[in-house]
Amino acid sequence: MASLEAIRDSLAKELVQMIEQCEKLQAEAVVLPGIRAELEALRRRHYAALELMGERDEEELRADIVDLKEMYREQVNLLVNQFRKQVQQQATSDKSTPHSGPYNSG
């Protein structure tokens, strides 16, 4: 008989907990449609902001690419000119100075 009362008390306690949980969930369910609408509005705003940023960023990136291409061209031209000068200087120094080394002194 005592075990049946213990089971009954346990089930009663569990029933009270379930009722409390159910009431809490029902209260949250009332608020849920408003929260969903707010979330959807925020998503739309977020998407619109991303689109605007993306368009601006895309334009800025294109301008940056043009600038980088020009800088690379200038750098390559500078390096090519430096290389040509070195080659010319080496060629003129090779023609004007006789080769003197440890074995050619004599």
Backbone atoms as SQL, in Angstrom:
CREATE TABLE atoms (id INTEGER PRIMARY KEY, chain TEXT, resi INTEGER, resn TEXT, atom TEXT, x REAL, y REAL, z REAL);
INSERT INTO atoms VALUES
  (1, 'A', 1, 'MET', 'N', 0.812, -1.190, 0.000),
  (2, 'A', 1, 'MET', 'CA', 0.000, 0.000, 0.000),
  (3, 'A', 1, 'MET', 'C', 0.861, 1.262, 0.000),
  (4, 'A', 2, 'ALA', 'N', 1.968, 1.222, 0.740),
  (5, 'A', 2, 'ALA', 'CA', 2.874, 2.373, 0.825),
  (6, 'A', 2, 'ALA', 'C', 3.528, 2.634, -0.529),
  (7, 'A', 3, 'SER', 'N', 3.831, 1.549, -1.250),
  (8, 'A', 3, 'SER', 'CA', 4.473, 1.737, -2.555),
  (9, 'A', 3, 'SER', 'C', 3.503, 2.353, -3.555),
  (10, 'A', 4, 'LEU', 'N', 2.220, 2.030, -3.460),
  (11, 'A', 4, 'LEU', 'CA', 1.235, 2.644, -4.343),
  (12, 'A', 4, 'LEU', 'C', 1.105, 4.134, -4.044),
  (13, 'A', 5, 'GLU', 'N', 1.161, 4.495, -2.772),
  (14, 'A', 5, 'GLU', 'CA', 1.094, 5.913, -2.412),
  (15, 'A', 5, 'GLU', 'C', 2.341, 6.650, -2.891),
  (16, 'A', 6, 'ALA', 'N', 3.478, 6.019, -2.833),
  (17, 'A', 6, 'ALA', 'CA', 4.730, 6.632, -3.310),
  (18, 'A', 6, 'ALA', 'C', 4.660, 6.845, -4.815),
  (19, 'A', 7, 'ILE', 'N', 4.115, 5.855, -5.502),
  (20, 'A', 7, 'ILE', 'CA', 3.952, 5.978, -6.959),
  (21, 'A', 7, 'ILE', 'C', 2.963, 7.095, -7.270),
  (22, 'A', 8, 'ARG', 'N', 1.864, 7.142, -6.512),
  (23, 'A', 8, 'ARG', 'CA', 0.844, 8.182, -6.732),
  (24, 'A', 8, 'ARG', 'C', 1.455, 9.562, -6.483),
  (25, 'A', 9, 'ASP', 'N', 2.222, 9.722, -5.407),
  (26, 'A', 9, 'ASP', 'CA', 2.856, 11.006, -5.093),
  (27, 'A', 9, 'ASP', 'C', 3.852, 11.396, -6.183),
  (28, 'A', 10, 'SER', 'N', 4.616, 10.428, -6.646),
  (29, 'A', 10, 'SER', 'CA', 5.588, 10.676, -7.713),
  (30, 'A', 10, 'SER', 'C', 4.895, 11.113, -8.997),
  (31, 'A', 11, 'LEU', 'N', 3.807, 10.409, -9.334),
  (32, 'A', 11, 'LEU', 'CA', 3.057, 10.765, -10.544),
  (33, 'A', 11, 'LEU', 'C', 2.389, 12.128, -10.394),
  (34, 'A', 12, 'ALA', 'N', 1.904, 12.438, -9.204),
  (35, 'A', 12, 'ALA', 'CA', 1.281, 13.741, -8.964),
  (36, 'A', 12, 'ALA', 'C', 2.313, 14.854, -9.127),
  (37, 'A', 13, 'LYS', 'N', 3.493, 14.615, -8.571),
  (38, 'A', 13, 'LYS', 'CA', 4.569, 15.605, -8.695),
  (39, 'A', 13, 'LYS', 'C', 4.961, 15.791, -10.162),
  (40, 'A', 14, 'GLU', 'N', 5.071, 14.693, -10.886),
  (41, 'A', 14, 'GLU', 'CA', 5.418, 14.744, -12.306),
  (42, 'A', 14, 'GLU', 'C', 4.320, 15.462, -13.086),
  (43, 'A', 15, 'LEU', 'N', 3.054, 15.207, -12.733),
  (44, 'A', 15, 'LEU', 'CA', 1.920, 15.864, -13.392),
  (45, 'A', 15, 'LEU', 'C', 1.976, 17.371, -13.165),
  (46, 'A', 16, 'VAL', 'N', 2.286, 17.800, -11.958),
  (47, 'A', 16, 'VAL', 'CA', 2.400, 19.239, -11.658),
  (48, 'A', 16, 'VAL', 'C', 3.520, 19.864, -12.496),
  (49, 'A', 17, 'GLN', 'N', 4.649, 19.173, -12.581),
  (50, 'A', 17, 'GLN', 'CA', 5.764, 19.679, -13.378),
  (51, 'A', 17, 'GLN', 'C', 5.381, 19.786, -14.850),
  (52, 'A', 18, 'MET', 'N', 4.669, 18.775, -15.348),
  (53, 'A', 18, 'MET', 'CA', 4.248, 18.782, -16.752),
  (54, 'A', 18, 'MET', 'C', 3.247, 19.904, -17.014),
  (55, 'A', 19, 'ILE', 'N', 2.336, 20.133, -16.086),
  (56, 'A', 19, 'ILE', 'CA', 1.362, 21.213, -16.247),
  (57, 'A', 19, 'ILE', 'C', 2.079, 22.565, -16.269),
  (58, 'A', 20, 'GLU', 'N', 3.056, 22.754, -15.367),
  (59, 'A', 20, 'GLU', 'CA', 3.823, 24.001, -15.335),
  (60, 'A', 20, 'GLU', 'C', 4.583, 24.205, -16.641),
  (61, 'A', 21, 'GLN', 'N', 5.186, 23.137, -17.119),
  (62, 'A', 21, 'GLN', 'CA', 5.927, 23.221, -18.369),
  (63, 'A', 21, 'GLN', 'C', 4.988, 23.529, -19.526),
  (64, 'A', 22, 'CYS', 'N', 3.818, 22.916, -19.527),
  (65, 'A', 22, 'CYS', 'CA', 2.832, 23.155, -20.575),
  (66, 'A', 22, 'CYS', 'C', 2.379, 24.608, -20.567),
  (67, 'A', 23, 'GLU', 'N', 2.116, 25.157, -19.386),
  (68, 'A', 23, 'GLU', 'CA', 1.688, 26.552, -19.279),
  (69, 'A', 23, 'GLU', 'C', 2.788, 27.496, -19.777),
  (70, 'A', 24, 'LYS', 'N', 4.014, 27.177, -19.423),
  (71, 'A', 24, 'LYS', 'CA', 5.145, 27.992, -19.875),
  (72, 'A', 24, 'LYS', 'C', 5.258, 27.958, -21.398),
  (73, 'A', 25, 'LEU', 'N', 5.125, 26.781, -21.973),
  (74, 'A', 25, 'LEU', 'CA', 5.205, 26.635, -23.426),
  (75, 'A', 25, 'LEU', 'C', 4.042, 27.338, -24.127),
  (76, 'A', 26, 'GLN', 'N', 2.863, 27.288, -23.524),
  (77, 'A', 26, 'GLN', 'CA', 1.716, 27.981, -24.105),
  (78, 'A', 26, 'GLN', 'C', 1.937, 29.492, -24.095),
  (79, 'A', 27, 'ALA', 'N', 2.523, 30.003, -23.011),
  (80, 'A', 27, 'ALA', 'CA', 2.817, 31.441, -22.942),
  (81, 'A', 27, 'ALA', 'C', 3.851, 31.831, -23.998),
  (82, 'A', 28, 'GLU', 'N', 4.841, 30.982, -24.181),
  (83, 'A', 28, 'GLU', 'CA', 5.849, 31.258, -25.205),
  (84, 'A', 28, 'GLU', 'C', 5.254, 31.151, -26.609),
  (85, 'A', 29, 'ALA', 'N', 4.317, 30.245, -26.795),
  (86, 'A', 29, 'ALA', 'CA', 3.692, 30.060, -28.106),
  (87, 'A', 29, 'ALA', 'C', 2.880, 31.289, -28.506),
  (88, 'A', 30, 'VAL', 'N', 2.345, 32.014, -27.524),
  (89, 'A', 30, 'VAL', 'CA', 1.580, 33.225, -27.822),
  (90, 'A', 30, 'VAL', 'C', 2.507, 34.303, -28.398),
  (91, 'A', 31, 'VAL', 'N', 3.711, 34.374, -27.879),
  (92, 'A', 31, 'VAL', 'CA', 4.669, 35.401, -28.291),
  (93, 'A', 31, 'VAL', 'C', 5.382, 35.026, -29.589),
  (94, 'A', 32, 'LEU', 'N', 5.434, 33.765, -29.907),
  (95, 'A', 32, 'LEU', 'CA', 6.217, 33.255, -31.025),
  (96, 'A', 32, 'LEU', 'C', 5.882, 33.898, -32.379),
  (97, 'A', 33, 'PRO', 'N', 4.620, 34.065, -32.772),
  (98, 'A', 33, 'PRO', 'CA', 4.370, 34.678, -34.083),
  (99, 'A', 33, 'PRO', 'C', 4.960, 36.087, -34.207),
  (100, 'A', 34, 'GLY', 'N', 4.879, 36.865, -33.147),
  (101, 'A', 34, 'GLY', 'CA', 5.478, 38.208, -33.178),
  (102, 'A', 34, 'GLY', 'C', 6.982, 38.157, -33.320),
  (103, 'A', 35, 'ILE', 'N', 7.596, 37.223, -32.613),
  (104, 'A', 35, 'ILE', 'CA', 9.049, 37.070, -32.700),
  (105, 'A', 35, 'ILE', 'C', 9.454, 36.618, -34.098),
  (106, 'A', 36, 'ARG', 'N', 8.672, 35.713, -34.663),
  (107, 'A', 36, 'ARG', 'CA', 8.981, 35.250, -36.030),
  (108, 'A', 36, 'ARG', 'C', 8.873, 36.394, -37.027),
  (109, 'A', 37, 'ALA', 'N', 7.838, 37.236, -36.886),
  (110, 'A', 37, 'ALA', 'CA', 7.675, 38.375, -37.795),
  (111, 'A', 37, 'ALA', 'C', 8.843, 39.354, -37.640),
  (112, 'A', 38, 'GLU', 'N', 9.241, 39.584, -36.414),
  (113, 'A', 38, 'GLU', 'CA', 10.376, 40.478, -36.149),
  (114, 'A', 38, 'GLU', 'C', 11.660, 39.908, -36.736),
  (115, 'A', 39, 'LEU', 'N', 11.850, 38.612, -36.587),
  (116, 'A', 39, 'LEU', 'CA', 13.031, 37.954, -37.144),
  (117, 'A', 39, 'LEU', 'C', 13.047, 38.077, -38.665),
  (118, 'A', 40, 'GLU', 'N', 11.907, 37.870, -39.280),
  (119, 'A', 40, 'GLU', 'CA', 11.836, 37.972, -40.742),
  (120, 'A', 40, 'GLU', 'C', 12.140, 39.393, -41.199),
  (121, 'A', 41, 'ALA', 'N', 11.628, 40.388, -40.483),
  (122, 'A', 41, 'ALA', 'CA', 11.916, 41.787, -40.830),
  (123, 'A', 41, 'ALA', 'C', 13.414, 42.072, -40.694),
  (124, 'A', 42, 'LEU', 'N', 14.025, 41.560, -39.644),
  (125, 'A', 42, 'LEU', 'CA', 15.464, 41.744, -39.454),
  (126, 'A', 42, 'LEU', 'C', 16.261, 41.042, -40.547),
  (127, 'A', 43, 'ARG', 'N', 15.809, 39.878, -40.943),
  (128, 'A', 43, 'ARG', 'CA', 16.493, 39.169, -42.044),
  (129, 'A', 43, 'ARG', 'C', 16.427, 39.964, -43.341),
  (130, 'A', 44, 'ARG', 'N', 15.256, 40.544, -43.619),
  (131, 'A', 44, 'ARG', 'CA', 15.119, 41.345, -44.848),
  (132, 'A', 44, 'ARG', 'C', 16.039, 42.563, -44.798),
  (133, 'A', 45, 'ARG', 'N', 16.083, 43.234, -43.651),
  (134, 'A', 45, 'ARG', 'CA', 16.954, 44.400, -43.510),
  (135, 'A', 45, 'ARG', 'C', 18.420, 43.998, -43.649),
  (136, 'A', 46, 'HIS', 'N', 18.767, 42.883, -43.032),
  (137, 'A', 46, 'HIS', 'CA', 20.141, 42.389, -43.093),
  (138, 'A', 46, 'HIS', 'C', 20.523, 42.064, -44.541),
  (139, 'A', 47, 'TYR', 'N', 19.638, 41.401, -45.246),
  (140, 'A', 47, 'TYR', 'CA', 19.905, 41.038, -46.639),
  (141, 'A', 47, 'TYR', 'C', 20.052, 42.296, -47.498),
  (142, 'A', 48, 'ALA', 'N', 19.166, 43.274, -47.281),
  (143, 'A', 48, 'ALA', 'CA', 19.253, 44.520, -48.044),
  (144, 'A', 48, 'ALA', 'C', 20.574, 45.239, -47.761),
  (145, 'A', 49, 'ALA', 'N', 20.977, 45.264, -46.500),
  (146, 'A', 49, 'ALA', 'CA', 22.242, 45.907, -46.146),
  (147, 'A', 49, 'ALA', 'C', 23.416, 45.184, -46.788),
  (148, 'A', 50, 'LEU', 'N', 23.367, 43.857, -46.792),
  (149, 'A', 50, 'LEU', 'CA', 24.448, 43.089, -47.418),
  (150, 'A', 50, 'LEU', 'C', 24.518, 43.360, -48.915),
  (151, 'A', 51, 'GLU', 'N', 23.364, 43.474, -49.550),
  (152, 'A', 51, 'GLU', 'CA', 23.354, 43.774, -50.977),
  (153, 'A', 51, 'GLU', 'C', 23.978, 45.134, -51.249),
  (154, 'A', 52, 'LEU', 'N', 23.590, 46.133, -50.442),
  (155, 'A', 52, 'LEU', 'CA', 24.155, 47.469, -50.627),
  (156, 'A', 52, 'LEU', 'C', 25.660, 47.467, -50.391),
  (157, 'A', 53, 'MET', 'N', 26.084, 46.797, -49.359),
  (158, 'A', 53, 'MET', 'CA', 27.512, 46.718, -49.066),
  (159, 'A', 53, 'MET', 'C', 28.240, 45.970, -50.171),
  (160, 'A', 54, 'GLY', 'N', 27.625, 44.926, -50.652),
  (161, 'A', 54, 'GLY', 'CA', 28.242, 44.131, -51.708),
  (162, 'A', 54, 'GLY', 'C', 28.432, 44.938, -52.972),
  (163, 'A', 55, 'GLU', 'N', 27.443, 45.750, -53.321),
  (164, 'A', 55, 'GLU', 'CA', 27.562, 46.573, -54.517),
  (165, 'A', 55, 'GLU', 'C', 28.670, 47.604, -54.344),
  (166, 'A', 56, 'ARG', 'N', 28.698, 48.228, -53.161),
  (167, 'A', 56, 'ARG', 'CA', 29.733, 49.224, -52.908),
  (168, 'A', 56, 'ARG', 'C', 31.096, 48.566, -52.888),
  (169, 'A', 57, 'ASP', 'N', 31.187, 47.451, -52.195),
  (170, 'A', 57, 'ASP', 'CA', 32.460, 46.742, -52.111),
  (171, 'A', 57, 'ASP', 'C', 32.921, 46.278, -53.481),
  (172, 'A', 58, 'GLU', 'N', 31.982, 45.851, -54.298),
  (173, 'A', 58, 'GLU', 'CA', 32.332, 45.381, -55.638),
  (174, 'A', 58, 'GLU', 'C', 32.933, 46.522, -56.451),
  (175, 'A', 59, 'GLU', 'N', 32.326, 47.706, -56.360),
  (176, 'A', 59, 'GLU', 'CA', 32.859, 48.865, -57.082),
  (177, 'A', 59, 'GLU', 'C', 34.240, 49.237, -56.549),
  (178, 'A', 60, 'GLU', 'N', 34.396, 49.217, -55.232),
  (179, 'A', 60, 'GLU', 'CA', 35.689, 49.540, -54.648),
  (180, 'A', 60, 'GLU', 'C', 36.739, 48.507, -55.047),
  (181, 'A', 61, 'LEU', 'N', 36.350, 47.243, -55.072),
  (182, 'A', 61, 'LEU', 'CA', 37.296, 46.198, -55.458),
  (183, 'A', 61, 'LEU', 'C', 37.734, 46.355, -56.905),
  (184, 'A', 62, 'ARG', 'N', 36.803, 46.717, -57.773),
  (185, 'A', 62, 'ARG', 'CA', 37.175, 46.926, -59.179),
  (186, 'A', 62, 'ARG', 'C', 38.170, 48.080, -59.309),
  (187, 'A', 63, 'ALA', 'N', 37.913, 49.160, -58.565),
  (188, 'A', 63, 'ALA', 'CA', 38.843, 50.293, -58.597),
  (189, 'A', 63, 'ALA', 'C', 40.201, 49.875, -58.034),
  (190, 'A', 64, 'ASP', 'N', 40.198, 49.086, -56.976),
  (191, 'A', 64, 'ASP', 'CA', 41.460, 48.604, -56.400),
  (192, 'A', 64, 'ASP', 'C', 42.226, 47.735, -57.390),
  (193, 'A', 65, 'ILE', 'N', 41.512, 46.909, -58.115),
  (194, 'A', 65, 'ILE', 'CA', 42.158, 46.047, -59.108),
  (195, 'A', 65, 'ILE', 'C', 42.813, 46.883, -60.197),
  (196, 'A', 66, 'VAL', 'N', 42.120, 47.915, -60.657),
  (197, 'A', 66, 'VAL', 'CA', 42.691, 48.801, -61.675),
  (198, 'A', 66, 'VAL', 'C', 43.960, 49.457, -61.131),
  (199, 'A', 67, 'ASP', 'N', 43.896, 49.939, -59.888),
  (200, 'A', 67, 'ASP', 'CA', 45.069, 50.569, -59.272),
  (201, 'A', 67, 'ASP', 'C', 46.226, 49.578, -59.147),
  (202, 'A', 68, 'LEU', 'N', 45.919, 48.361, -58.717),
  (203, 'A', 68, 'LEU', 'CA', 46.968, 47.347, -58.561),
  (204, 'A', 68, 'LEU', 'C', 47.609, 46.997, -59.893),
  (205, 'A', 69, 'LYS', 'N', 46.799, 46.881, -60.930),
  (206, 'A', 69, 'LYS', 'CA', 47.350, 46.577, -62.254),
  (207, 'A', 69, 'LYS', 'C', 48.322, 47.666, -62.690),
  (208, 'A', 70, 'GLU', 'N', 47.949, 48.917, -62.457),
  (209, 'A', 70, 'GLU', 'CA', 48.813, 50.023, -62.836),
  (210, 'A', 70, 'GLU', 'C', 50.107, 50.006, -62.020),
  (211, 'A', 71, 'MET', 'N', 50.002, 49.730, -60.743),
  (212, 'A', 71, 'MET', 'CA', 51.194, 49.660, -59.900),
  (213, 'A', 71, 'MET', 'C', 52.110, 48.518, -60.354),
  (214, 'A', 72, 'TYR', 'N', 51.528, 47.374, -60.694),
  (215, 'A', 72, 'TYR', 'CA', 52.341, 46.249, -61.176),
  (216, 'A', 72, 'TYR', 'C', 53.022, 46.592, -62.491),
  (217, 'A', 73, 'ARG', 'N', 52.311, 47.265, -63.383),
  (218, 'A', 73, 'ARG', 'CA', 52.924, 47.665, -64.660),
  (219, 'A', 73, 'ARG', 'C', 54.121, 48.587, -64.407),
  (220, 'A', 74, 'GLU', 'N', 53.924, 49.567, -63.532),
  (221, 'A', 74, 'GLU', 'CA', 55.005, 50.493, -63.213),
  (222, 'A', 74, 'GLU', 'C', 56.187, 49.753, -62.600),
  (223, 'A', 75, 'GLN', 'N', 55.917, 48.842, -61.699),
  (224, 'A', 75, 'GLN', 'CA', 56.975, 48.085, -61.046),
  (225, 'A', 75, 'GLN', 'C', 57.730, 47.223, -62.059),
  (226, 'A', 76, 'VAL', 'N', 56.991, 46.552, -62.929),
  (227, 'A', 76, 'VAL', 'CA', 57.640, 45.712, -63.953),
  (228, 'A', 76, 'VAL', 'C', 58.490, 46.578, -64.882),
  (229, 'A', 77, 'ASN', 'N', 57.950, 47.724, -65.303),
  (230, 'A', 77, 'ASN', 'CA', 58.716, 48.611, -66.172),
  (231, 'A', 77, 'ASN', 'C', 59.983, 49.101, -65.480),
  (232, 'A', 78, 'LEU', 'N', 59.878, 49.447, -64.214),
  (233, 'A', 78, 'LEU', 'CA', 61.040, 49.892, -63.453),
  (234, 'A', 78, 'LEU', 'C', 62.087, 48.786, -63.379),
  (235, 'A', 79, 'LEU', 'N', 61.665, 47.579, -63.077),
  (236, 'A', 79, 'LEU', 'CA', 62.602, 46.461, -62.974),
  (237, 'A', 79, 'LEU', 'C', 63.243, 46.137, -64.321),
  (238, 'A', 80, 'VAL', 'N', 62.455, 46.187, -65.386),
  (239, 'A', 80, 'VAL', 'CA', 63.003, 45.918, -66.726),
  (240, 'A', 80, 'VAL', 'C', 64.038, 46.975, -67.077),
  (241, 'A', 81, 'ASN', 'N', 63.747, 48.249, -66.786),
  (242, 'A', 81, 'ASN', 'CA', 64.701, 49.318, -67.085),
  (243, 'A', 81, 'ASN', 'C', 65.975, 49.159, -66.259),
  (244, 'A', 82, 'GLN', 'N', 65.842, 48.793, -64.985),
  (245, 'A', 82, 'GLN', 'CA', 67.024, 48.569, -64.154),
  (246, 'A', 82, 'GLN', 'C', 67.852, 47.406, -64.702),
  (247, 'A', 83, 'PHE', 'N', 67.189, 46.364, -65.123),
  (248, 'A', 83, 'PHE', 'CA', 67.890, 45.203, -65.676),
  (249, 'A', 83, 'PHE', 'C', 68.636, 45.588, -66.950),
  (250, 'A', 84, 'ARG', 'N', 67.982, 46.360, -67.815),
  (251, 'A', 84, 'ARG', 'CA', 68.622, 46.793, -69.070),
  (252, 'A', 84, 'ARG', 'C', 69.862, 47.634, -68.782),
  (253, 'A', 85, 'LYS', 'N', 69.750, 48.539, -67.798),
  (254, 'A', 85, 'LYS', 'CA', 70.898, 49.369, -67.450),
  (255, 'A', 85, 'LYS', 'C', 72.052, 48.517, -66.950),
  (256, 'A', 86, 'GLN', 'N', 71.751, 47.528, -66.129),
  (257, 'A', 86, 'GLN', 'CA', 72.804, 46.656, -65.617),
  (258, 'A', 86, 'GLN', 'C', 73.457, 45.876, -66.745),
  (259, 'A', 87, 'VAL', 'N', 72.643, 45.397, -67.657),
  (260, 'A', 87, 'VAL', 'CA', 73.191, 44.632, -68.784),
  (261, 'A', 87, 'VAL', 'C', 74.070, 45.541, -69.634),
  (262, 'A', 88, 'GLN', 'N', 73.611, 46.770, -69.890),
  (263, 'A', 88, 'GLN', 'CA', 74.408, 47.707, -70.696),
  (264, 'A', 88, 'GLN', 'C', 75.702, 48.076, -69.978),
  (265, 'A', 89, 'GLN', 'N', 75.615, 48.322, -68.678),
  (266, 'A', 89, 'GLN', 'CA', 76.822, 48.671, -67.923),
  (267, 'A', 89, 'GLN', 'C', 77.803, 47.510, -67.920),
  (268, 'A', 90, 'GLN', 'N', 77.299, 46.319, -67.785),
  (269, 'A', 90, 'GLN', 'CA', 78.178, 45.150, -67.777),
  (270, 'A', 90, 'GLN', 'C', 78.823, 44.970, -69.144),
  (271, 'A', 91, 'ALA', 'N', 78.040, 45.195, -70.190),
  (272, 'A', 91, 'ALA', 'CA', 78.581, 45.035, -71.541),
  (273, 'A', 91, 'ALA', 'C', 79.662, 46.073, -71.814),
  (274, 'A', 92, 'THR', 'N', 79.448, 47.321, -71.405),
  (275, 'A', 92, 'THR', 'CA', 80.461, 48.348, -71.641),
  (276, 'A', 92, 'THR', 'C', 81.684, 48.144, -70.763),
  (277, 'A', 93, 'SER', 'N', 81.488, 47.671, -69.548),
  (278, 'A', 93, 'SER', 'CA', 82.643, 47.428, -68.677),
  (279, 'A', 93, 'SER', 'C', 83.440, 46.225, -69.162),
  (280, 'A', 94, 'ASP', 'N', 82.777, 45.250, -69.747),
  (281, 'A', 94, 'ASP', 'CA', 83.483, 44.079, -70.287),
  (282, 'A', 94, 'ASP', 'C', 84.334, 44.481, -71.484),
  (283, 'A', 95, 'LYS', 'N', 83.876, 45.424, -72.297),
  (284, 'A', 95, 'LYS', 'CA', 84.601, 45.843, -73.487),
  (285, 'A', 95, 'LYS', 'C', 85.772, 46.760, -73.126),
  (286, 'A', 96, 'SER', 'N', 85.610, 47.608, -72.143),
  (287, 'A', 96, 'SER', 'CA', 86.616, 48.620, -71.845),
  (288, 'A', 96, 'SER', 'C', 87.720, 48.123, -70.930),
  (289, 'A', 97, 'THR', 'N', 87.488, 47.151, -70.104),
  (290, 'A', 97, 'THR', 'CA', 88.537, 46.671, -69.180),
  (291, 'A', 97, 'THR', 'C', 89.007, 45.313, -69.621),
  (292, 'A', 98, 'PRO', 'N', 90.328, 45.152, -69.685),
  (293, 'A', 98, 'PRO', 'CA', 90.848, 43.824, -70.038),
  (294, 'A', 98, 'PRO', 'C', 90.653, 42.893, -68.846),
  (295, 'A', 99, 'HIS', 'N', 90.505, 41.676, -69.170),
  (296, 'A', 99, 'HIS', 'CA', 90.317, 40.693, -68.114),
  (297, 'A', 99, 'HIS', 'C', 91.640, 40.489, -67.406),
  (298, 'A', 100, 'SER', 'N', 91.641, 40.834, -66.170),
  (299, 'A', 100, 'SER', 'CA', 92.851, 40.567, -65.385),
  (300, 'A', 100, 'SER', 'C', 92.454, 39.726, -64.209),
  (301, 'A', 101, 'GLY', 'N', 93.051, 38.622, -64.133),
  (302, 'A', 101, 'GLY', 'CA', 92.771, 37.718, -63.055),
  (303, 'A', 101, 'GLY', 'C', 94.075, 37.211, -62.485),
  (304, 'A', 102, 'PRO', 'N', 94.050, 36.307, -61.591),
  (305, 'A', 102, 'PRO', 'CA', 95.293, 35.817, -60.996),
  (306, 'A', 102, 'PRO', 'C', 96.164, 35.083, -62.010),
  (307, 'A', 103, 'TYR', 'N', 95.563, 34.576, -63.078),
  (308, 'A', 103, 'TYR', 'CA', 96.336, 33.787, -64.053),
  (309, 'A', 103, 'TYR', 'C', 96.743, 34.624, -65.259),
  (310, 'A', 104, 'ASN', 'N', 96.194, 35.875, -65.386),
  (311, 'A', 104, 'ASN', 'CA', 96.472, 36.691, -66.552),
  (312, 'A', 104, 'ASN', 'C', 97.457, 37.833, -66.233),
  (313, 'A', 105, 'SER', 'N', 98.151, 37.821, -65.156),
  (314, 'A', 105, 'SER', 'CA', 99.032, 38.946, -64.803),
  (315, 'A', 105, 'SER', 'C', 100.412, 38.706, -65.399),
  (316, 'A', 106, 'GLY', 'N', 100.663, 39.225, -66.444),
  (317, 'A', 106, 'GLY', 'CA', 101.922, 38.884, -66.871),
  (318, 'A', 106, 'GLY', 'C', 102.651, 39.409, -67.906);
